[in-house]
Amino acid sequence: MMYRQLLPKFLTNRARLLSSNLATNVTMRRFRLAPAALAKIYMDRENLHAHKILKESLKPYQIFPINAHITSIPYSPEFEKIVKCMPECASTEQVFHHFLSVCDYCHRTNTLISNRDFTAFVQQFCDRIHLLTDDQLKASLQAISRLPQEENVRSRNFVELWNVLDIECCRRIEKWKTDELLLVCDAWYNLNLARICEFVWEALRKLGRKVIKMQPHQLVQTMFLCNVMRRSVFDMIDFEFNLAKCLKDMSLAELGVMSMGFFKTQTPIRNGELLQQIYERLMSELHQVDDITFVAILKVLRYSSKLPQVGTMMKLLDKISEEIFENLNLLTCLHVALLGCELQCCHDELIEKIINKFHNEIHTTRLKDLERISLVVALFNITTPNKIEDALCEKILRSLNDRIDEIVKHPKCFTNCLHFLTLRGFYDKEMLSAVLEKRFLKHAVGSNLPICREIFNLDTFVKVNLQNDGYGGSQLAEKHRQTMGKMQTHYIPERNSKYKLNATDSVLLQMKEIADVLLPHCKLKHILPNYERPDVIICYDRFTRTSVPISDNCPEDYSGKILTRVLVLGDKLSNDIQTVALVIAGWNSVVRGKNRHTGLFDMKLKQLRILGYKPIVIYWHEWRELESHHDRIKFVQRRLSTVIKL
């Protein structure tokens, strides 16, 4: 299928989505403007599961009784007339009970409250809401939760109802205690309006000041609300501190709810002892944990784990592989595979099983999940005896032809997936051309193009890896690469700079200074600007056995240009002159505990070789073990002598 021919479809779908959003945004909230268009107004599977845990617990969670019986005025033939002609002198009590009757009538007859017949009455009720008692206010929230679902949260009458109720709930926050706040927040969650209304956020601000003193069930419910809102409250360290105190009093399912909250608010757990306890708790109940709870805990462990947790992480992966793997669904397997990605910890046997599972069930896999499993295969750079990882990459590449609707909806997943596949040597020229086409880039990344590293990598791939493969498709304009070069590459470290040197920069400078003693004219340059770190370039004349300076016309730093031999050597270009690249391999350039590079670092070395450089890899742990300056000189000399005659 010709991907370039699909670009009009991308644009057509994009235009339709934009026009739909525009139409939705025209009608604004009556009482205050809020980013409702960005809010997630449905309860996803994770939230439904978490809420079910609270609802079915024996602990006293504050769950709003949406199906409780509502006392209302019995329906009669005069009911419609009463609603349409409610006298202005009617008492608040009468208006309130008529409102309950209206909601009951709409519930029984599946009539929308947005019906124009209810407009006058809804307005009259809204004018009286501030006079309701707390119990009547809660009953009103309960009543509207039973209304048939409207097409839009801004539908006539419905928007007026929930706006005024929201305002009135906010007015009473300061007088309501913790349990009452949690109860009313739960009511707004049941209405699918928690992320839009002001009350839940304002209530969380007050609850945030009490987190450290909360009972375990209050802590879990408050964290559930943070998960729904995807926003942290004040200092989330109080959640961590309290969780450490009451972890033993929580079920694993409740711990899953807490984990969802930490992950969705982007709050890592920093307490190493608490992380260890969570690992041990999960391992001890591995056979009883449900899939959603398991995934939630895996997410927060991945997000929070650091080097001290590597041993425990590998122990957990051992147990998963040996004891429960056959019972895991595909999504859970994916999150098991992702667990070690942040720390480059790969359990080869388990990853091979997961790759096999994806290979067999790819037809049921979403594009988002294909992107993530592609990341796993590329990052860990695994090679299995039966080459199942290559078979999976081929299958993923072919399946992308049948996922146009998903690609339109999630174009960034598509670009990322292609990038990860190229790291394993799998590509489709037409797809690459479509991704690098200006109109698709506008749809996929918009104004974020200068900081999109995957696009930068893909463009470099077609410029370097496909330079002799007949590629004639789209490429990034030089102005875009120049901007990317300025924004995405790390600064070239210097002594006495105003910037503080980190450990890797110090190693780079030490390497450069020692190499400069052995062979003058060394330079720190971004040979491949799509990679953050610069490398040490050495130009060596094999005939005279001396180094030569790089060309005066070599492109300036951070220009985004790929430094080919022609650009580096200029008029000195000759087969007698070797170009050598000293490359530092940091801890994130190798798979932990394995004798192999990560996929991205492996691609860098391949591309350097294609460009005519002889890369010499210096591993950070080797350099750290050298005790003296003399030892380092000898070390660099030995490495250089493997490719040039000193």
C-alpha positions, 0 to 999 in steps of 0.5 A: 500500500502506498503510504504517500497516498494515505496522507490526504486521509490523514488530513481529512480525518484531522480536519473532521476531528478539529471541526468536531472539537470546535463545535463542542467548544462553542457552547461554554460553561455558564458560570465559569470557564474551565478546560473541560474540553481537555477533561476525560469525562468517562470512567476508564477500566482502571478507575472502574476497577479501583472504585469497585474495590472501594465499594466492595470493601468491608472497610468504611469507604465513603461511597455515594448510594446512587441506587438508593430510593428517592422520596419524591412526589408521586407522579400524577396527570397534573405533574407536567402542568405543575412542572411547567407552571411552578408558582414563584411563591413555592417554598424551597421544600416544594421545589426540591421535592418536585425536582426529585420527581422530575429526575424520577420521571426522567429516569423511568421514562428515559426522558432527557433533562435537556428537554425544553419543557424542563427549562423554566423549572430547572432555572427555578430549582437552580435559583434555590440550590443555595437554600438547600440543606446538606442532606438535600444537596446530596440528594440532588446529586443522587437524583441527577446521577439517575438521569439518562445520559446526555449527549454532552456535559454542556447540554441545556439544563444539565449544564446549569444543574451541575454548574450550580451544584458544583458552586454550592458544594464548593461553598461548603467545603470548609465546614465539611469534614474528611468523610463528608468531603470524600462522600461528595467527591464520590458523588461527582465521580459517579456523575463522570464530572470529577475532572471537570467540576471545581469541587473535587479539586478544591476538596483535594486541596483541603484533604491534602493538608490532612493526608499524614493523619488519615486512616488507611481507608481514607488514604486509599480513597483520597489517592483514588481521587488523585488518580481520577484527577491525574493531579497531585495535591500539595506534597505527595510525600505525605502519601508515601509517609503514611503508606509506609506506616499502614501498608500492612493494614491494606490489601494488595488490591488497595495497594494497587489503588495507591499505585495507580495514584502514584503513577497517574500523578507522576509521583515516584516512591522515593523510600527504598525500604517501602519499595522493597516491602511492595516488591516482597508483598507482590511476590508473596501474593503473586498467585492471587493478584488480579491483572489490573492490580498487578499492572498498576503495581508494576507501573509504579515499581518501574517508575520508582525503582533505582539501582538498589532495587535491581536485585529484587526486580530480577527476583520478581521476574524470576518468579513471574517466569517460573510460576505464573507466566502462562496465566498472564494476559497480553497486556499484563505481559507487556507491563512485565516486559516494560518493568526493567526498561528504565534500568536496562534490566532484561530477563532474557528467558521471560522476554523471549516468552513474552515476544512469543506471546505477542507473535501469536496474538498480534491480531488482538494487539493495539497500536499503542501496545505494538509500540511498547513491545517494539521498544522492549525488543529494540532496547534490550537488543535481544537475540534468541536462538529461533530469532522470534524477535525478528519474526515479531518485527516483520509481523509488526511492520506488515500489520501497520498496513491494516491500522490506518484508523489507529495511525490517524488517531495515534500518529506518534505511536506510529512514528515511535514504532517505526523508529524502534523497528529501524533499530532492529534493522526493519523498515519500509521505505514508503512508511518512512517517506510518509512519516517524514512528509511535512503534512504528516509531521504537522498532524503527528507532532505539530509544533513539537517537531524540534524536540521530537527525537524519534523523528530526528532518528528516523531522518538520520536513518534514511540519510545514513543507513539508506544512502545506498539503498535507493531511498527517494522519499521525504526527508527533513528540511535542513532548517528543521535539523538545525533547530533539532541540533540546537535543542536536542544535543547536549552541550560540548563539555569544556574546562572552566565552563559556567556549566557544571560537569556531570560524570559522563562529561568528565570522562569525555574530557579526560578521554579527549585530553589524553588522546590529544597528548598521544595524537594532537588535533582531537576534537569533541564533535557531534558526528551524529547529532541525533545522539545527545553525547559528542564523541572524540574525533581523531583524523589519522594519516596512516602514511605519516603516522600522525594526526591531522586537524579536521577541516576548517570548513567543518560545520559548526557545532549544533548545526544538525549536520551529519559529519561525513568524512567529506565534511570532516576532512575537506580537501584532505580527504584521502584513503590514507587518512582514517577517521576514528571515533572515541565513544563513551558508553554510559551505564544506560548504553548497555543491558545490565548484566549482559554482554550487549549494547542497547539497541540505540547505542548499537545503531550509533556504532553501526551508523558511525561505521557506515560513515567511515569511522572506526568506533572505539568504545570506552565503557564508563565502568572500565574508566572508573576502575583506572586509579591513576592518570598514567593508567588511563593514558596506557588504557587509551593507548591500548584501545587506539592501537587496535585500529591505528599504528601509533 
